[in-house]
Amino acid sequence: MRKLVLFSVMVLLFQTSVLGQENKTVFENANTAYNAGQFEQAVMLYKEILESGQHSAALYFNLANAYYRLNQVAESIFYFEKAKQLNPTDEDIIINGAFAQNMAIDAIEVLPNSQITQWEEKAIGLFSQEGWAYFTVFLAWMLALFWALYLKNRIPLLKRSFFVAALTVALVFLGTLSIAVVKFSRNNELNYGILFNKKIEVSAEPNSRSEALFLLHEGTKVELLDQLQEWQKIRIANGSEGWIKEGTIRSLKNN
Amino acid sequence: MKNRILPFIFFVLSLTLSMAQGVSFDAKLSKRTLGLNERLRVDFVMNENGDNFTPPSFSGFRVVGGPNQSISNSWVNGKRSFSKTYTYFLTPTQKGALSIDQATIKIDGEIYKTTPQKITVTEAVDIPRDPNSPEYLIDDNLHLVAEISNPRPYVNEAITIVYKLYFRNPLRISDARAVENPKFADFWSHNIDIPQLKVEDGTYEGEPYKMVVWKKSVLYPQKTGKLSIEPLSLNLIIDLPSNRRDFFGNRILQQSSRTVTAGRRTINVKALPEKGKPANFFGAVGQFDFDALINKNALKATESFEIKLKVSGKGNLKLFNLPQLVLPNTLEIFEPEHTENVVTTLSGMQGSIEDNYTIVPRFQGKYPISPVAFSYFDPKKEQYFTLRSSEQIVDVYGGPLANNSDDNSTPIAIKQLLSNTDESFRFIKLNPNLEPIVKKAFWNSKLFYGLITAPFFLLLGFVLFLKRNQRISNDVEGSRLRLANRLSKKYLGEAKKNLKNKALFYDALERALYNYLKSKLRIKTDDFSKSRIAEILVKRNLTQEEIKSFLDLLENCELARYSPATDAKMQQDFDQALAVISNIDKKI
């Protein structure tokens, strides 16, 4: 029995490693194609990797670049956003993403955030979800350690400093835990997508009688809200909301 | 005699002439249309004398005068002309389409008939016209007509309206001026200048007239439905021959002023068909060509390029807007410069209109110029057409600070370098760092909860452990007992084993006591005497009583080896030893 399990684990490991090797060569081939100017070929190869069930910020970044070279605005923006999700601080992704945004027709003025919201965003964006989880666990252990030291120690000075340290760690722990929870719920609630329609009208109500509020063009990042039959409620970065009918919006969420 | 011969000669001549010319016998009507209260004059004219004139029945008419007979016979340059006329004056008795039937006459034994004439009798007119009055003459011989090229045009389809003045003898027009020019409300109109009025020959209702084109306009209807065109009124000064003659026998011309109007016309304007109407249709009607021209496809940032949207062809060029250019908002776009190069002729507007956009890209990158669609309706083919410009990409290179005119400042040059490297399009990444898309999340997993709660449980355990220690140290009685137990185990173990054997027991007990002291007080075995022990113990702050009990115990051990002792005594000593040791142990 144990042998069987071991064997299967080994097979699994082997498979993944083979897959990894294969994808790595595909990735290199795609890069060569990109450099040679064969962007369609590069896109095809990058997508092959995606279909095999692997991804990375670099992969999305390269794919987005290839789409940018092909002048496909919506795809390019979509994959830059995907790359940003995995690696929000990478400078290359931010700069090339701005290039793709330049190409889009709509330039939407982003609502100014209050100072507090900015700090909040900054704090939340500091680590990924996993990062926050690991950090929280680490802090829990630190807290326990400091508390134990405080309890154990007899020398007043040390005891006092350990107490203060434990208290500080406890506060930080609670903070990170709440940030992690908030981040998680946000990720679950917020659903962003990229508009793929060349041009679409946004109506005030989910019916064809209602007045058209504004026009959107491809490549616009929208927040997906409610849905009613074939109508989808959206919000754009400047805070405007509206309904669009049978729009092609690709969600940025992994699923 | 002479009188008798002349007619005879005439007769012979006329006979021969009539053979050559042929005989005519016609009915001539003064008007074809008349009111019920007007009169009609009918002349039956023949050019040869005849007999047995039989008038028609004149059904529907009443004969109010006639028949009057008149004969004219003239001889001009050896050519004789003869005419004999029977004249009737009739009044219609009923409305409608009436006819004057055939009249017959016998000339030279042959019977000639007139052709039947049709007459329309209308309602009674206000003022019965006198056919000889100048008014009547003017009415009959002067017409102002508005000719419309297409009375059922589409909205924005060009139509022309031409005002023509027809007149004929005996009228002569000496002056004319417009009293009221028509206002073309609901139309876009353009007047085509006529440099000089020209009299031409024309026909009006099948009869020859002189004609003057007074006014030409091109109209583009702007509304659907029935639109009326207000009439044009002309004030004319007309010379008319009167019945009076001057000294030389010429007729005296009579001048009269007259205002004529071309009647009000209505035009039925059709709406453009809804079927197949493109979404981006802005009202262009005609035949057009559309183009979007970009003058540069690659340029540096902050340089400018131009996009020209041009529509050329025939149609309502001045009456529609060019399609809007949709550009990425990051480009700086200036208001387009609109130029029109349109000539309006009788067939409508022709030429081209242009919107010239000047665009300045601020940042480098690629900017797609999305195709612009222009739709128009062709009224000839009755169909919509959409023309599309091709999609183009404008490539902007060089950073926003690329400015050639800066030649004095090095800092800018350095900055420019930096900004260029900062803002150029980055190359792809070469390290894949691939990971599975569906990754097991650590957050919310069992392991995560386990790891996050484990330290708290451990801490709790630690606290409990400490608490237990605390309790133990606080419990005096219990602790003594535990201490004694421990000590007895350590030192009195051997003694306890030998509780049955008196000699061995006391030996072991004594040794245990010494051992205890040795280990506790670090006394060397050699100088063990009771006084010495007492001395040491005093030093250790033990009371006399305690020291005494210890020494007594030692003494007991020595004595008991040689004296009989019961089991009970042994047990008692053992207990005492235990008590003494634990007592001392606490103090030391």
Interface residues (C-beta under 8 A of the other chain):
Chain A: T16 G20 N23 K24 F27 N31 Y34 N35 I49 L50 G53 Q54 H55 S56 A57 A58 L59 F61 N62 N65 A66 Y68 N71 V73 D92 I95 N96 F99 Q101 N102 M103 A104 I105 D106 A107 Q129 E130 W132 A133 Y134 T136 V137 A140 W141 L143 A144 L145 W147 A148 L151 K152 A180 F184 H217 N254
Chain B: V326 L327 P328 N329 T330 F363 G365 K366 Y367 P368 S370 I393 D422 E423 F425 R426 I428 K429 L430 N431 P432 N433 L434 E435 P436 I437 V438 A441 F442 W443 N444 F448 L451 I452 T453 A454 P455 F456 L458 L459 F462 V463 L466
